[in-house]
Amino acid sequence: MDLCSSHILVLDDDADVLIAARVFLRRKYQRVQTVSTPAALRTVLERDVPDVVLLDLNFTHGRTDGAEGLSVLGLLLALPTPPAVIALTAYADVALAVTALKRGAADFITKPWNNAHLEGAIDTALGQRAAQHVPAMPSLISDSPAMRDIKHLIARVGPTDANVMILGENGVGKELVARAVHDASRRRDGPFLAVDMGTLPMATFESELFGHVAGAYTDARGERAGRFQAARGGSLFLDEIGNMPLAAQAKLLAALERRQVTPMGSDHAEEVDVRIISATNLNEAQLYDPAVFRADLMFRMNTIVIRVPPLRERPEDIAPLWRHYLAHYERQYRREPHRPSADAAERLRRFAWPGNVRSLRHACERAVIVGQRAEYTWDDFGLDGAPSAPAATAGAGAASAGPAPTMPAAASLELQALEREAIVTALAMAGGNISRAARLLGVSRAALYRKLERHAL
């Protein structure tokens, strides 16, 4: 689904807030709905479930404890296909924000909001919802030796507070690995907060990560907790770190070295208690290039490196994954369970999967929707025209407990060629739609535009 066609609902008891939200959001999103009471929300949910709900945490005048909003949050997340929920509050209460995040909110925004912050939070929530609305997976689904090694490594490093860097192509499941690290840690009851570093503009970088005080800049009319404060006691997942500008990397390095952050406009540093888990789809030759990534930041973040191999290198995982996703979408769309034909199953096993697990999931959803026979045929998966997989090398270099040497130039060029091929294939599958292609590849639209420019596509 194109982000602009998404259904956004705002629940707030302040009529002025609803008007401001409706006027601003309708410039980009086609379906914007506003309601002022939880009862009105329940009426809406009887007909349709929004993609994103902006949820006020206090409805009764004078209340600031957030109990009313947290109750509605529980109601929303209990739905069979829950929306992404962004908590709204006029009070920059970090404890309340952390509670909302622990209970499943995707993000939080303080009122009055900055329009760029609000739009960015909504787009991120939509992307995460599209990526994560699959059945709960208590463990990483895999039968391959490579993923078995990764599970063993997670079990060893999870209980520590060591920083973890996850490497892998788009769509291999880096965020799932990050969540598995968090769930294996002593911080599992704390928040797991994901931030797409590739989409954070430099103008708002410090505010987003470290927060700000009232008056820090023109639109900063109130205090705002940053992601480091909101993730206190839990894990902060920094995705797409390879796309950070060098100036932003310097600011992040300072926070990690001191274990402190200073909100914009403040002269008071705050201690932070978070575990850093990061991820990137850049190859290691690029990461060790000082023009792309600071070496001192790299050695801060990659105490433990987990390399997630592409799906084409672990064909043993393909059948368990398609069984999992087909069953999920059959339940979601209320379809009778079927299996792929023998021909389709073999072609799924041999397929190159340029978008990795993410493209497999989309193919399974398509098959469930369009399949009309007793078995799913190859055509049902909509994968014609894409390359077949090369000989598998499952298990090679799956996991490591430290930084790796610089990748040879030939391997770097090969990975660049594979990335270009994956982009071309995703664009073809998406009919040229950039938003859809970005979701197939598991990257933001901004990141895909940068890659298109890099590959002269």
N, C-alpha and C positions, 0 to 999 in steps of 0.2 A: 504494500500500500504506500502511495506517495505520502510523504509527511504532511504536505499542504492539504491533503484531503482528509486528514485525521479528525476525529471527533474529540474536541476539548470541552470539558465541563468545569465551571467555576462555582464552588459552593462557599458563599460568604454572606454574613448577615448585614454587611455594610453596602447600601445601595450605590454609594459613590465608587467603591471598589469594583462592584460588578460592572458599572458603566465603563470605568477606565479599562478594565480587563477586556470587555466586549469590543470596545472601539479599537484597542491596540491589536488584539489577537486576530480580529477579522481581516486585518490587512494581509495576513499570511495564511491562516487556516480557514478552510471553507465552512466547517461546522463548529461553531462556538455557541455554547449554551450556558446560561447562568441561572442558578437557583439560590434562594436565601435561607432555606431550612433543610434539615435532614429529612423531614417528611416529604418535601418536594423532590429531593434526591431519590427517595424510594420509588416515587411515581415514575421518574425517568427510567430507573433501572428495570422496571417491569416491561419496558418497551425496548430498551437498548442499553448496552454497556459502553461507556465512552472509552477512548483509548488512553486519555490522560485526565485525571481529576486534580484541579487545584483546590486544596482543602483547607479552609480556615480551621484553626484549632480551638477557637473559642467563639461561641455563639451568644451566650448570655452576657449582657452588659455587666462589666465589672469582674468577670472571671478571667483569670490568666493561667490556670493550671493545665489547660489543654486537654482535660479529661473528655470533654464532649467530642472534640475532633478525633482523639485517639479511638473513641468508641466507633465513630463512623469509619475510621481507617480499618478497623477490624472487620466491619461489615463489608467494605469494598474488597478487601483481600480474601475474604471467604467465598467470593463469587467463583463459579466454575472457571471463568476466564477473566481474572481480575484486571482492572486498569492499572496503569502506572499512577502512583499518587505522589504529588508534590505538596508538602505541607506549607501552609501560609500562616505566618504569625506576625503580629505587630510588635512582639517582644523578642528581642535578640537573646533568648534564653538557650544557652548551649545544651543544658541538661534536657530540656524539652525536645530540642532538635535531635539529640542523640536517642532519646526514647522513641521518637517517631521513626528514626532510621532503623533502630533495633526491631521495631514491630513491622517493618517492611516498606516504609516510605522510600521512594526512589531518590528524593532530594528534599530540600527545604529552601524557602525563600522568605526573607523578612520584608514586611511592608513598612513604608512604601518601597516598591521594588524598582530596580533598574531594568528598563525594557530589554536591553541586550542580555542581562543576566537571565531574565524570565524566558526569553525566546530560546536561549542556549540550554536552559534546564529542561524545557519542554522537548526540544529536538533530541537531546541526549536520552531523556526518558522514553521517547518514542522508539529510538534506536535500540535501547536495552530491552524494551518490551518485545519488539519484533524478534530480537535475538534469543530472548530467554523464555518466551511463551511456549515452552515444551514441557513435557511431564517432569516432575521432580526426579532427579537422578541421584540416589543416595551414594553412588560411587561412579567413577568414570567408566563408561561402557566400553569394554575392550576385551579382546582375546589375544592381542598381539604381544610378543615378547617386549617390544619397545615400550608400550604403555604399562605393561606389568612392572618394568624397571622404574618407570615414572611413579607409579603408585608406591613402590617400596621406598623411593627417595622422599616422597611426600610424607610417608609415615615416620621417616627418620628426622626430617628437618621441621616438620609441622610444629612439634612441641617446643621448638626453640624460638627465639626472637630474631633470628638471622634474616637479613634482607634477602629477598628472592627475586631473581629476574627470569622471566619466562620468554623464550624465543620460539618463533614459529611463524609460518605463513598465515595469511588471512584465513579465518574460518576453521582453524584446527582445534579451537576450543581453549584458547589461552585463559579466558576469564573463568571457565569451568575449573581449570587447573588451579587458578588463583583462589577460587572459593574452596576448593578441596584443601589447599594449604591452610586457609583460615579455619576451616572446620576441624582440621587436625591439630589446631593450636590451643593453647590455654586461653586464647582470646575469643574462642568460638561464641561466647555469649555476648561479646561486644559487637559493635557495628562493623559491617563490611561495606565500605564506601568506595565506589568506583568513580574515577575521574578520567575523562577522555582528554589527555594532555594535548593531543593534536588539534583540538578545536578551541583551546583557550587562547584568546588574543592577548598580546602583551599588555594592552591597555588595562585589562582586568585580571591579569595573572595573579598579582599579589592579593587582590581583594578576594578572589575565588579560593585561593589556597590558604591564605593567612588571615582573612577577615579585614574589617576596617572599622574605624570609629566614626561617629557623627562628624561631618565636616571634613573628612579626609580628602574628598574631591567634590566637585560641583553637585552631583546627584546623591551624595552620601548623606541622606537626611537622618539616618539612624545607624546604630551599630549593626554589624553583621558578623556572624561567626564564620570562619573559614573552614575548609575541609579538614585541615589538620586538627582543629579544635573539635569538630563534629565527630571525627573518627576516634576520639580519645578512648583508650582502653580496647580498641579493636584494630582492624587492618585497613590501610589505605591503599587501594589498588590504582596505580598510575598507569593507565593504558596509553598506547601510542607514544611512549616517551621519546622514540626516535625522531618524532616530528617537532620536538621542542626547539625553539630558537636558542642559540648559545647564551644570550642574555638571560633568558628564563632559567636555563640550566644553572647559571651562577647563583641565582636567588634560591633555587631548590637546594643546591649544594650547601649553602650557608645554613639553611634550616636543618639539614640532616647532620651536619657537623656539630652544631650547637645543641641539637635536640630542643630548639626553641624557635618560636615564631614571634614576630612583632607585627600586630595588625597595622594596616596603613593608617597613618595619622597619629599613631600612638608612640610613646617613647618607653613603653613598658613591655618587655619580652615575656612570653608565656611559655612555660614548660609544656612539651607535647609528649604523649605516651601512645605512639602508634607503631605498628609494624608496617614497613614498606614492602609491597609486592608490586613489581613493575612488569610491563610486557611491551614487546615491539615486534614488528614484522620485518625490520631491517636485518640484513645479513650481518654476520659478525665482522666482516671486513669493513663495512660502513661504520659500525659501532666503534671500532678502534681507529677510525679516521678522526683526528682532532678537529678537522674542519666541520665535522658533523656532530660529534659527541665528545664532551670533555672527559679526558682520561680519569681525572680525580673524582668526577661524579660516577663514572662507570665503576670504579673500584669501591665506591661507597654502596652501590646498589646491587652489585652482582656477587655478594658473598656466596650465594648458592645460585647456580644456573640450571634451569630446567629447559631442555630443548624438546619441543613437541614436534615429532616428525609429521610430514604431510600424509594425508590419507592414502595416497598412491603408494607409499612405502610401508603401509601396514594393512594389506588387503584382508587380513584375518578379522579386522574390526568392522568391515563393511556390512557383512550379514547381521551381526548383532545390532548395529546401528539402524539398518533399514527395518529390522523387525520391531525395534523400539519405536521409531518414528511412525511407521505405518499403524501400529497399534494405537498410538496416541491420537493420530488424526482420525482414525476410524471411530474412536470414542468421541472426539470433539465434534465430528460432522455426522455422528449417529449412522455410520455405515456398517454393513456386515463385514466381518473380518475376512480378508483374502490374503493370498500369498502371490508373489511374482511367479510368472511362468518360469520353467527351467531355463529357457533362453534369456529371459529378462534378468534372472538372478545371476547367470554367468556374465552377462554384459555389465551388470552393476558391479560385479567383482573386478572386472577388467577395466572399468572406466577410470580415466585419469583424475577426475574430481578436482578441477582447477580451483574451485571455491571451497574444497575440503568438506568438513562435516556440515558446514552451513549450507552448501549447495545440495548435499545429500538430503538434508532435512526439507529444503524447499521442493526438491524433486518428489519426495515421499508425499508431501502435502498435495502436490499437483496430481499425483497418481490416485490418491484417495478421492479427490474431487471429480476427476474426469473419468476414472475407470468404470466401465460398464459391464465387464465380463466376470466370469467366476475366478479368473486370475488376472493380476495386473500384467499388462503387456509392456514391452520396452517403450512403445510409443506413449503410453500413459505417463511416463516419467519426464517426457519432454526434453530429452538429452541428446537428440540426434545432432550430428555435425561436430561434436566435441571430440577431442583426441582420446585414444585408448592409452591405458597406463603402460609405462615401461616396465622392465623387469623389476620386481620388488626387491628392496633392500631393507626389509623390516628389521627394526631393532638397532640399526647402526646409529651410534651417537645419540641415544635417546635422552640420557640424563648425565649430569656432571655436577660435582661438588665444588667447582671453581671456574675461573675464567679460562677460556680456550685460546689457543694461539691464533694469530691472524689467519683468515681463510685465504687459500691460494687465489690468485687472480682469475684463473680459469673457472674455479668453482663460483666465484663472485659473478662472472659473466653469465654462467649457466643459470644461476638463480635469477638474475635480472631478466634473462630470456623467458624463464618460466613465469615470472611475475607479469611480464608483458602479455604472454599467451593467456594467462588467467584473466587479465583485464579484458582482452579482446573477446574471450569466450563469454565472460559475464555480461558484457555489453550486448553481445548477440542474443544471449538468453533473455536479457531484459528488454529487447527491442529498442535499444539505444537510450532507455530511460536511466539517467544518472543515479537517481535515488534508489531505484530497484537494483541496479548493478552494484551500488555501494553496499546494499544489504546482503546481496549474494556473496560479496567478497569479505564482508565483515568489517568494513571500514566506514568512516564518516564520509559525507559528500565532499567536505573540504579536503580530506586526505586523498580521495579518489581524483579530484581535480588536479592536485599536485602531482600525482602519479601519471595522469594523462599528459601533463606538461612535460614531465621527466622523460616519458617514453615517446614523446612527439606524436601522440594519438589524437 
